[in-house]
Amino acid sequence: MIVVMNPGAGKEDVEKVTTKLQGMGYGVHLSTGENRTIIGVIGQRREEAAQAMEAMPEVERVVFISRPFKLAGRDFHPDDTVIEIGDVVIGGPNLVLMAGPCAVESEEQLLEVAKTIKDAGAQIFRGGAYKPRTSPYSFQGLEKTGLEYLQKVREQTGLLIVTEVMDQFTVDEVAGCADIIQVGARNMQNYYLLRELGRIRKPVLLKRGLSATIEEWLMAAEYILSGGNYEVILCERGIRTFEPYTRNTLDLSAVPLVKQLSHLPIIVDPSHGTGLAGLVPAMSRAALAAGADGLMIEVHSNPQEALSDGPQSLRPDQFAALLKELKGVALSVGRII
């Protein structure tokens, strides 16, 4: 349930209500707006608790939430969440662009791509130091060495870094390098990992699982939010269907639907969503038109020789050309690149 405070309720009023709720065994999460405060109440629904809250003069009303995702839903947090990382804002009027190779292969490779995507207009560099692969014989990433290379990219270009964490045991290690920690599709329901990410105070990019429903996806976000980390970015990256002509089916209808259900920012990964570089420009345009807050696009200097996901990677010149096209689409929906 959520407790809606009276307009103008002060800090002491909010503390009085939260103390009473905690004394009844509930967890509380505050959402403070311009005119009033909403208290998200975490715990088992009890009618007597709601009646006790409504009897308090500081409380305007109590509302029961029917959806299972309490903290990720708009009932608790009506306003859009905006995440600020230095000068980069995710969820505001400016669209965020994340780009880079699927896997970290070498220091030279990273710096070459990083400089070109920054010149094109990207703000965040993506690259996997740890790579979960379907085959145990495929390239698994450079791991700690890869993280060191990513740190050099930040130092030499000023780009923010987003990279994937594989399990709960390496969260601190990856957090020491990344500005945004990515949870890959295969780990979306790794609840031990999600709980650990709720402990830290660093933005998390949560990719949708291969066959996850939107509710399952938002419930995965709920794990992180319930731990106290409210900086979660959702990423639609395609789901598995019966269609064999693309790697996945990019579910762009998820973008406006998530915007209705949740306050969390959402970006789209058209590279994994299609698996084909030739489809990335069209799906990027469509994603922005659907309301996405940004894009994550794979870029490699020589896709034919990429150690991971070459067929879906754009060359740097193709990425630069795409960004010029996207400026018009962004303006048409009231956004800026």
C-alpha positions as CSV (number, residue, x, y, z in Angstrom):
1,M,0.0,0.0,0.0
2,I,1.0,3.7,-0.2
3,V,0.3,6.4,2.3
4,V,-0.4,9.8,0.8
5,M,0.5,12.6,3.2
6,N,-1.6,15.7,3.5
7,P,-0.4,18.6,1.3
8,G,2.2,20.6,3.1
9,A,3.0,17.9,5.6
10,G,6.4,18.6,7.2
11,K,9.4,16.5,7.9
12,E,8.3,15.8,11.5
13,D,4.9,14.7,10.2
14,V,6.5,12.3,7.8
15,E,8.8,10.9,10.5
16,K,5.9,10.4,12.8
17,V,4.0,8.2,10.2
18,T,7.1,6.3,9.1
19,T,8.0,5.5,12.7
20,K,4.6,4.1,13.3
21,L,4.8,2.0,10.2
22,Q,8.2,0.7,11.1
23,G,6.9,-0.2,14.5
24,M,4.2,-2.3,12.9
25,G,6.9,-4.2,11.0
26,Y,6.7,-2.5,7.6
27,G,9.5,-1.3,5.4
28,V,9.1,2.3,4.1
29,H,10.3,4.1,1.0
30,L,9.7,7.9,0.6
31,S,8.8,9.7,-2.6
32,T,8.8,13.4,-2.1
33,G,7.2,15.6,-4.8
34,E,6.7,19.4,-5.0
35,N,3.4,19.4,-3.1
36,R,3.3,16.2,-1.1
37,T,5.1,13.1,0.1
38,I,4.0,9.6,-0.7
39,I,5.2,6.7,1.6
40,G,5.5,3.3,0.0
41,V,4.8,0.6,2.5
42,I,6.5,-2.7,2.0
43,G,5.0,-5.8,3.7
44,Q,1.9,-7.9,4.0
45,R,-1.4,-6.2,3.4
46,R,-3.4,-5.7,6.7
47,E,-6.6,-3.8,6.9
48,E,-6.1,-2.8,10.5
49,A,-2.8,-1.2,9.5
50,A,-4.5,0.9,6.8
51,Q,-7.2,1.9,9.2
52,A,-4.6,3.0,11.7
53,M,-2.8,5.1,9.1
54,E,-6.1,6.8,7.9
55,A,-6.8,7.7,11.5
56,M,-3.7,9.9,11.7
57,P,-4.3,13.6,11.0
58,E,-1.1,13.8,9.0
59,V,-2.4,11.3,6.4
60,E,-4.7,12.2,3.5
61,R,-5.5,8.7,2.4
62,V,-4.2,5.1,2.0
63,V,-4.2,3.4,-1.4
64,F,-3.7,-0.3,-1.9
65,I,-1.6,-1.2,-4.9
66,S,-2.8,-4.2,-6.9
67,R,0.3,-4.7,-9.1
68,P,3.1,-6.7,-7.6
69,F,5.8,-4.2,-8.5
70,K,5.4,-1.5,-5.9
71,L,8.5,0.5,-6.0
72,A,8.9,0.3,-9.8
73,G,5.3,1.3,-10.5
74,R,3.9,4.8,-11.0
75,D,1.4,4.4,-8.1
76,F,4.3,4.9,-5.7
77,H,6.4,7.2,-7.9
78,P,4.2,9.2,-10.3
79,D,7.0,11.3,-11.7
80,D,9.6,10.0,-14.1
81,T,12.9,9.0,-12.5
82,V,15.8,11.0,-13.8
83,I,19.3,9.6,-13.2
84,E,22.2,12.0,-13.3
85,I,25.8,10.7,-13.7
86,G,28.1,13.7,-13.9
87,D,26.9,15.8,-16.9
88,V,25.0,12.9,-18.4
89,V,21.2,12.8,-17.6
90,I,19.2,9.6,-18.3
91,G,15.4,10.1,-18.5
92,G,15.4,13.8,-19.2
93,P,14.7,15.6,-22.5
94,N,18.1,14.7,-23.8
95,L,18.5,11.2,-25.2
96,V,21.4,9.1,-24.0
97,L,23.6,7.2,-26.5
98,M,25.6,4.2,-25.4
99,A,27.9,2.7,-28.0
100,G,30.9,0.4,-28.4
101,P,32.0,-3.1,-29.1
102,C,30.2,-6.1,-27.7
103,A,33.5,-7.4,-26.2
104,V,36.7,-5.8,-25.0
105,E,39.3,-7.2,-27.3
106,S,42.4,-4.9,-26.8
107,E,43.3,-1.5,-25.5
108,E,43.9,-0.2,-29.0
109,Q,40.5,-1.5,-30.2
110,L,38.7,0.3,-27.4
111,L,40.4,3.6,-27.7
112,E,39.9,3.7,-31.5
113,V,36.2,3.1,-31.2
114,A,35.8,5.3,-28.2
115,K,37.2,8.4,-29.8
116,T,35.1,8.0,-32.9
117,I,31.8,7.5,-31.1
118,K,32.5,10.4,-28.8
119,D,33.1,12.6,-31.9
120,A,29.8,11.4,-33.3
121,G,27.9,12.4,-30.1
122,A,27.8,9.3,-27.8
123,Q,28.1,10.0,-24.0
124,I,28.6,6.4,-22.7
125,F,31.0,3.7,-23.9
126,R,29.8,0.1,-23.7
127,G,32.1,-2.9,-23.8
128,G,32.0,-6.3,-22.1
129,A,35.0,-7.4,-20.1
130,Y,33.1,-10.5,-18.9
131,K,31.1,-12.2,-21.6
132,P,28.4,-14.8,-21.0
133,R,28.4,-17.0,-24.1
134,T,26.1,-19.8,-25.2
135,S,29.1,-21.9,-26.1
136,P,31.9,-22.6,-23.6
137,Y,34.3,-22.5,-26.5
138,S,33.5,-18.9,-27.5
139,F,35.5,-15.9,-26.4
140,Q,34.6,-15.2,-22.8
141,G,36.2,-11.8,-22.4
142,L,39.4,-10.4,-21.0
143,E,37.9,-10.1,-17.5
144,K,40.0,-8.0,-15.1
145,T,42.4,-6.9,-17.9
146,G,39.3,-5.7,-19.8
147,L,38.2,-3.6,-16.9
148,E,41.6,-2.0,-16.8
149,Y,41.3,-1.1,-20.5
150,L,37.8,0.4,-19.9
151,Q,39.2,2.6,-17.2
152,K,41.8,3.9,-19.7
153,V,39.0,4.7,-22.1
154,R,37.3,6.9,-19.4
155,E,40.6,8.6,-18.5
156,Q,41.5,9.4,-22.1
157,T,38.1,10.3,-23.5
158,G,35.9,11.3,-20.6
159,L,33.2,8.9,-21.7
160,L,31.2,7.1,-19.0
161,I,31.5,3.3,-18.9
162,V,28.8,0.7,-18.8
163,T,29.9,-2.9,-18.6
164,E,28.3,-6.2,-17.5
165,V,28.6,-8.0,-14.1
166,M,28.3,-11.8,-14.1
167,D,27.5,-12.7,-10.5
168,Q,27.2,-11.4,-7.0
169,F,30.8,-12.1,-6.2
170,T,32.2,-9.6,-8.7
171,V,29.9,-6.7,-8.1
172,D,32.5,-4.6,-6.2
173,E,35.1,-5.4,-8.8
174,V,33.0,-4.2,-11.7
175,A,31.6,-1.3,-9.7
176,G,35.1,-0.1,-9.2
177,C,35.4,0.4,-13.0
178,A,31.9,1.0,-14.3
179,D,29.8,4.2,-14.0
180,I,26.8,2.0,-14.9
181,I,26.6,-1.7,-14.1
182,Q,24.8,-3.8,-16.7
183,V,22.8,-6.9,-15.9
184,G,22.6,-9.0,-19.0
185,A,19.5,-10.8,-20.3
186,R,20.7,-14.2,-19.0
187,N,21.0,-12.7,-15.4
188,M,17.8,-10.8,-15.3
189,Q,16.4,-13.3,-12.8
190,N,19.6,-14.0,-10.9
191,Y,18.1,-12.9,-7.6
192,Y,21.2,-13.1,-5.6
193,L,22.9,-10.8,-8.0
194,L,20.0,-8.4,-8.0
195,R,19.9,-8.3,-4.2
196,E,23.6,-7.4,-4.2
197,L,23.1,-4.6,-6.7
198,G,20.4,-3.2,-4.4
199,R,23.1,-2.8,-1.8
200,I,25.3,-0.5,-3.8
201,R,24.7,3.1,-4.8
202,K,25.5,3.0,-8.5
203,P,23.2,3.0,-11.5
204,V,22.2,-0.4,-12.9
205,L,21.2,-1.1,-16.5
206,L,18.7,-4.0,-16.3
207,K,18.3,-5.9,-19.6
208,R,15.1,-7.7,-20.3
209,G,15.4,-11.5,-20.1
210,L,15.3,-13.7,-23.3
211,S,11.7,-14.8,-22.6
212,A,10.7,-12.5,-19.8
213,T,7.3,-10.9,-19.5
214,I,7.1,-7.2,-18.8
215,E,5.9,-8.0,-15.3
216,E,8.8,-10.3,-14.6
217,W,11.2,-7.6,-15.9
218,L,9.7,-5.0,-13.6
219,M,9.8,-7.5,-10.7
220,A,13.5,-8.0,-11.3
221,A,13.9,-4.2,-11.0
222,E,11.9,-4.4,-7.8
223,Y,14.6,-6.5,-6.2
224,I,17.2,-3.8,-6.8
225,L,14.9,-1.0,-5.7
226,S,13.8,-2.8,-2.6
227,G,17.4,-3.0,-1.5
228,G,17.6,0.8,-1.6
229,N,19.2,1.4,-5.0
230,Y,16.7,3.5,-6.8
231,E,18.9,4.2,-9.9
232,V,17.7,1.5,-12.3
233,I,17.6,1.9,-16.1
234,L,15.6,-0.7,-18.1
235,C,16.8,-2.0,-21.5
236,E,14.6,-3.6,-24.1
237,R,16.9,-5.9,-26.1
238,G,14.5,-8.2,-27.9
239,I,12.8,-11.4,-26.8
240,R,12.9,-15.0,-28.2
241,T,10.1,-15.9,-30.5
242,F,9.5,-18.4,-33.3
243,E,10.9,-15.9,-36.0
244,P,14.2,-17.3,-37.4
245,Y,15.1,-14.3,-39.7
246,T,16.3,-12.1,-36.8
247,R,18.3,-13.0,-33.7
248,N,15.5,-11.8,-31.4
249,T,12.2,-10.0,-31.9
250,L,12.6,-6.4,-30.8
251,D,9.5,-5.6,-28.7
252,L,9.1,-1.9,-29.2
253,S,5.6,-2.0,-27.8
254,A,7.3,-2.6,-24.4
255,V,8.6,1.0,-24.5
256,P,5.3,2.9,-24.2
257,L,3.8,0.2,-22.0
258,V,6.7,0.4,-19.5
259,K,6.3,4.2,-19.6
260,Q,2.7,3.7,-18.5
261,L,3.4,1.2,-15.8
262,S,6.8,2.4,-14.4
263,H,8.7,5.6,-13.7
264,L,12.0,4.1,-14.6
265,P,13.9,5.3,-17.7
266,I,14.0,2.8,-20.6
267,I,16.5,2.5,-23.4
268,V,16.5,0.2,-26.4
269,D,19.3,-2.1,-27.8
270,P,18.5,-2.6,-31.5
271,S,21.8,-4.5,-32.0
272,H,20.8,-7.5,-29.9
273,G,17.2,-6.9,-30.7
274,T,17.7,-7.8,-34.3
275,G,21.2,-9.3,-34.6
276,L,21.6,-7.7,-38.0
277,A,23.5,-4.4,-38.5
278,G,21.3,-3.6,-41.5
279,L,18.2,-3.4,-39.3
280,V,19.8,-1.3,-36.6
281,P,19.2,2.2,-38.2
282,A,15.5,1.5,-38.8
283,M,14.9,0.1,-35.3
284,S,16.8,2.9,-33.7
285,R,14.5,5.4,-35.4
286,A,11.5,3.4,-34.4
287,A,12.7,3.2,-30.8
288,L,13.0,6.9,-30.4
289,A,9.6,7.4,-32.0
290,A,8.1,4.9,-29.4
291,G,9.5,7.0,-26.6
292,A,12.8,5.4,-25.6
293,D,15.1,7.5,-23.4
294,G,18.2,6.4,-25.3
295,L,19.9,3.7,-27.3
296,M,22.6,1.1,-26.8
297,I,24.3,0.3,-30.2
298,E,27.2,-2.0,-30.9
299,V,30.1,-0.4,-32.9
300,H,33.3,-2.1,-34.0
301,S,36.0,-0.9,-36.3
302,N,36.1,-4.2,-38.2
303,P,32.9,-6.1,-37.6
304,Q,34.1,-9.0,-39.8
305,E,36.9,-9.8,-37.3
306,A,35.0,-9.1,-34.1
307,L,35.4,-11.8,-31.5
308,S,31.7,-11.4,-30.5
309,D,28.6,-10.3,-32.3
310,G,30.2,-8.9,-35.5
311,P,27.1,-9.3,-37.7
312,Q,25.1,-6.9,-35.6
313,S,27.8,-4.2,-35.2
314,L,28.0,-0.9,-37.1
315,R,31.2,0.6,-38.3
316,P,32.1,3.9,-36.7
317,D,31.2,5.8,-39.9
318,Q,27.8,4.1,-40.0
319,F,27.2,5.0,-36.4
320,A,28.1,8.7,-37.0
321,A,25.7,8.8,-40.0
322,L,22.9,7.2,-38.0
323,L,23.2,9.8,-35.3
324,K,22.7,12.6,-37.8
325,E,19.5,10.9,-39.0
326,L,18.3,10.4,-35.4
327,K,18.4,14.1,-34.6
328,G,15.3,14.7,-36.8
329,V,13.4,11.9,-35.2
330,A,14.3,13.1,-31.7
331,L,13.0,16.6,-32.5
332,S,9.8,15.2,-33.8
333,V,9.0,13.7,-30.4
334,G,10.2,16.6,-28.4
335,R,13.6,15.1,-27.5
336,I,17.2,16.3,-28.1
337,I,20.4,14.5,-29.3
